[in-house]
Amino acid sequence: MTEKKPITRMLGWWLGVLTMIAGLWFAVSPWVLNFTAETTPFYNAVVVGLLIAICGLFDAFGIGRLSLRSMRVFGTIAALLGLWAIAAPFVLGIVDGAARWNAILTGIVVLLVSGYDAWKMPSLAPMPQT
């Protein structure tokens, strides 16, 4: 029986919370930045933002409850959604400046935070002793 180091557990929690906050921001940003009339960026931001927030939620609050593999999966999914958020303005032809830059910048934050979380955090956990 092993326990995670407190610093590793706390860092993993913070990375999950940051991912969740970024996802929530992306989901509410159409109202804050006033691009609700444009359907493509609106639905992209709301749907992708909620999916990112859900991944961040499981990543932050699944520590100690979910397996490391599950934690890595949620981090990877969030990172891929961040990559989509970066590409979406170009793929979907989003021309509104606020919607475009919001998607790109939020995507970069999610990609970096969740990518680090998925790639590095499971390797920081101690190996179980037999």
N, C-alpha and C positions, 0 to 999 in steps of 0.2 A: 504494500500500500504506500503510495507516494502522494505528496501534496505539491501543488504548483508553488513556485516561489511567489511571494506576495507582489514583488515588482512586476513579474511577468503577468500575473493575474490582473493587476491594476492597469498595466499598459494595454492589455487585451481589451479590458472593459472600456477604457478611454477611446481606443480605436473604433470599437463598435459603436459607442455613443456618438463619436464624430461622424461616422458613416450615417447613423440614424438621423442626426441633425441635418446633414447635407441632403439626405433624401427628403426629409420633411420640408426643407427650404425649397428644393426643386419642385415639390408637389404644390406648394402654396405660391410660388413665384409668379404664376400667371396673374394672380389677383394683385400681388404687391407691385409688380412691374407693369401691370395693365396691358397684357396681351391676351386677354380672354376671348376677344372677338376672332382671333385667328385660330381656327380649329386644329390645324396640324401641330403647331408648337404647344398649344394648350394641352391637348390630349397626351402628347409625348411627355411633357413635363410632369403632368399629374400621374400618369401610369408608371413611368420610369421612376419618378421620385418616390412613389409609394412602395414600389418593389425594392428600391435601394433602402428605404427606411425599414422595411420588414427584415431584410438581410442584416442590417445594422442592429436591429432589435434582438434577433436570434444570436448574433455574434456577441453582443454585449452581455446579454442576460442568460446565455446558454453556457457560460463558463462554469465548469464544474457539474453541469447537468447534461451536456451533450459531449459526444466523443470529439477528439481532436480532428478526426476526419470530417465530421459534420461541420465543425467550426471552419475548417479550411474551405469546404464547399460553399458556405455562406459568404465568406470573404471573397472567394473567386467569382461567384455570381455577381456580387456587388461591384467588383472591379470590372467585370465584363460589361455590366450596365453603365458604369462610368465611361468605359471606352465607347459604348453606344452613344452616350450623351454628348461626347466630343464629336463623334462622326455625324450624328443626326442632323445638325444644321446643314451640312453639305449634302447628305444623302436625301433628306426630305425637302431641300430647297428653302429652308427657313431664312427669310431675308430681313425680318425685323431685328434691328440692332440689339435691343435689350434681350429678346428671346434667344438670339444667336449667342451672344457673349455669356449670358447666364448659363446656357447649356454647356458651352465649352469650359468655362471656369469651374462650374459645379462638377462636371465630368472629370476634370483634372484632379480636383480635390478627392473625389471618390476613388478614382483610379489609384492615386498615390497612397491614400490611407488604407483602403481595403486591399490593394495589391500587397502592401507591406504586411498587413495583418495576415493575409492568406499565405504569403511566402515565408515570412520570418517567424511569426508567433508560434506555430506548432513546433518548430525546431528548438524553441527556447524552453519548451516544457521538459521536465526531467523524464528520463526513461524509467519505466516500471522495473522494479527489482524483483527477481525471481528467487 
